[in-house]
Amino acid sequence: MKVAIIPARGGSKRIPRKNIRDFCGKPMIAYSIEAAILSGCFDKVLVSTDDPEIAAVSKQYGAEVPFIRPSEIANDFATTTEVVRHALNWCEAQSWGVEIACCIYATAPFIDKADLLLGYDALIKQDVAYVFSASSYPFPIQRALALDADGRVSMIQPEYLKTRSQDLKECYHDAGQFYWGRKAAFLNDEPIFSDHSRIILIPRDRVQDIDTQEDWNFAELLFRATK
């Protein structure tokens, strides 16, 4: 059995109620739910929330909310892995026989059902623990700069000062959309960013972290320009 687990707590501080705030015509979480359902990958699409309003909106868009997330893993310090592990343990208690899960963030309006399918295919065919979405940095991170307390500039990796950009190794970052994983990997808290993981590469114009109002505004502009 395969399940999607969408963590969506009610206590977002930087953008209040962002999981169900209107984003280009729909509650933000609707995009994640709809992509999961349209992918056809999952036997169940679950939302893990502590909030009745989020639960109601999630059900409206086709997700199941079979439990209310405990308060101890619904605060600012709870990790995504803890939330996924709780959901999987709940599924185990129901004897659902889950073997594979996909954690999908509730704030991922650029998520695409095709990428979810690619992730599942890679997990099965490559026999790895995890497959997650990632994107490339737009500028070589080897040229990153640091500032000291007085504003003086230094290179973090000065050994690359004279290396041509085209000779620097391309680097990638988590795209913050989805994380396919085997049940045992999630339950054993195996690290996702390791050599037993693979990535699905997402184009930069479909990746945007949304933590501040500025992020939100830019994401809406990008969404309208690309959809």
C-alpha positions in Angstrom: 0.0 0.0 0.0 1.2 3.5 -0.8 0.1 6.6 1.1 0.7 10.3 0.7 1.1 12.2 3.9 0.6 16.0 3.9 1.7 17.7 7.1 -0.4 20.9 7.7 -0.4 22.3 11.2 -2.5 25.3 12.0 0.0 27.5 13.9 2.1 29.0 11.1 3.7 32.2 12.5 5.3 34.0 9.6 2.4 33.7 7.3 -0.7 33.0 9.4 -3.0 30.3 8.1 -0.8 29.9 5.1 -1.8 26.2 4.5 -5.4 27.3 3.6 -4.8 30.9 2.5 -6.0 31.6 -1.0 -3.2 31.3 -3.5 -4.2 32.2 -7.1 -7.8 31.1 -6.6 -7.4 28.0 -4.3 -6.4 27.3 -0.7 -2.6 26.6 -0.8 -3.0 23.0 0.4 -5.4 22.2 -2.5 -2.5 22.1 -5.0 -0.7 19.3 -3.1 -3.9 17.3 -2.5 -4.9 17.5 -6.2 -1.5 16.6 -7.5 -1.4 13.6 -5.2 -4.8 12.4 -6.3 -4.3 13.1 -10.0 -1.0 11.2 -10.0 -2.8 8.0 -9.3 0.1 6.8 -7.2 -1.6 6.5 -3.9 -4.1 4.2 -2.2 -4.7 7.0 0.4 -4.0 10.7 0.5 -3.8 11.7 4.2 -3.5 15.2 5.8 -1.9 15.3 9.2 -3.3 18.4 11.0 -4.2 19.6 14.4 -6.6 22.2 13.0 -10.3 21.6 12.3 -10.5 24.3 9.6 -7.5 22.8 7.7 -9.1 19.3 8.1 -12.4 20.6 6.6 -10.7 22.3 3.6 -8.5 19.2 3.0 -11.6 16.9 2.9 -13.3 19.3 0.5 -10.5 18.8 -2.0 -10.5 15.0 -1.6 -8.0 14.2 1.1 -8.7 12.0 4.1 -8.1 13.3 7.7 -8.6 10.1 9.7 -6.9 11.4 12.9 -6.0 14.7 14.6 -2.3 15.3 15.1 -1.3 15.3 18.7 -0.2 18.7 20.1 3.3 17.5 21.0 4.1 17.2 17.3 2.1 20.3 16.2 4.4 23.0 17.5 7.2 25.0 16.1 9.8 22.4 17.1 8.2 19.3 15.6 10.1 17.9 12.6 8.5 16.6 9.4 10.0 13.2 10.1 8.2 13.0 13.4 4.9 13.9 11.7 5.4 11.3 9.0 6.5 8.7 11.6 3.3 9.3 13.6 1.1 9.0 10.6 2.8 5.7 9.6 2.5 4.3 13.1 -1.2 5.2 12.9 -1.5 3.4 9.6 0.2 0.4 11.2 -2.3 0.3 14.0 -5.1 0.1 11.4 -3.3 -2.8 9.7 -3.2 -1.0 6.4 0.0 -2.6 5.3 1.8 0.5 4.1 5.1 -0.1 2.5 5.9 3.2 0.8 5.0 6.7 1.7 5.4 10.1 0.2 5.5 13.2 2.4 4.2 16.1 0.4 4.4 19.7 1.7 1.2 21.6 2.0 2.9 24.7 0.6 4.0 23.4 -2.8 1.7 25.0 -5.4 4.2 24.2 -8.2 4.1 20.5 -7.5 3.3 18.4 -10.6 1.7 14.9 -10.7 4.3 13.9 -13.4 7.2 14.5 -10.9 5.4 12.4 -8.3 5.2 9.6 -10.8 8.9 10.0 -11.7 9.8 9.9 -8.0 7.9 6.7 -7.4 9.4 5.0 -10.5 12.9 6.0 -9.3 12.3 4.6 -5.8 11.2 1.3 -7.1 13.6 0.8 -10.0 16.8 2.1 -8.2 16.1 0.3 -4.9 17.0 3.3 -2.7 15.5 4.5 0.6 14.3 7.9 -0.6 13.6 10.0 -3.7 12.9 13.7 -3.3 12.5 16.8 -5.4 15.5 19.1 -5.9 16.6 21.9 -8.1 20.0 23.4 -9.1 21.5 26.5 -7.6 21.4 29.4 -10.2 24.9 30.5 -9.2 28.0 28.5 -8.1 27.8 28.0 -4.4 31.6 27.7 -4.3 31.6 31.5 -4.8 29.5 32.2 -1.8 30.5 35.2 0.4 30.4 35.8 4.1 30.3 39.1 6.0 31.8 39.6 9.4 30.4 41.9 12.2 31.9 44.9 10.5 30.6 44.1 7.1 34.0 42.9 5.7 33.7 40.4 2.8 35.4 37.0 2.6 34.9 34.0 0.4 33.6 30.9 2.2 35.7 28.8 -0.1 38.6 31.0 -1.2 40.3 28.1 -3.0 37.8 28.7 -5.8 38.6 32.4 -6.3 40.3 31.9 -9.7 38.3 28.8 -10.9 36.2 29.5 -13.9 32.5 29.2 -13.3 32.1 26.5 -16.0 34.7 24.4 -14.2 32.8 24.4 -10.8 30.7 21.4 -10.0 26.9 22.0 -10.2 25.2 21.8 -6.8 21.6 21.2 -5.9 19.1 22.0 -3.1 15.9 20.5 -1.7 13.0 21.8 -3.7 10.6 21.4 -0.7 7.9 19.6 -2.6 7.9 15.8 -2.0 9.9 13.0 -0.3 9.2 9.4 -1.4 10.4 6.9 1.1 10.2 3.3 2.2 8.3 2.8 5.4 11.3 1.4 7.2 13.5 4.3 6.3 11.0 6.8 7.7 10.3 4.8 10.9 14.0 4.2 11.5 14.7 8.0 11.0 17.2 7.4 8.3 18.6 10.7 7.0 17.1 11.8 3.6 20.1 13.7 2.4 22.5 10.8 2.0 23.9 8.3 -0.5 20.8 6.1 -0.2 18.7 8.8 -1.8 18.1 10.0 -5.3 16.6 13.3 -6.7 14.0 14.2 -9.2 15.3 17.4 -10.8 12.7 20.2 -10.8 13.2 23.3 -13.1 13.9 26.5 -11.2 10.8 28.2 -12.5 8.7 25.6 -10.6 10.5 25.9 -7.2 9.8 28.6 -4.6 10.2 28.4 -0.8 7.3 30.2 0.8 8.1 31.4 4.3 7.6 35.1 4.2 5.1 37.5 2.6 7.8 38.5 0.1 8.1 34.8 -0.8 4.4 34.5 -1.2 4.1 37.6 -3.5 6.9 36.3 -5.7 5.4 32.8 -5.8 2.1 34.2 -7.0 3.8 36.2 -9.7 5.8 33.1 -10.8 2.7 30.9 -10.8 0.7 33.3 -12.9 3.6 33.6 -15.4 4.1 29.9 -15.8 0.7 28.3 -15.4 
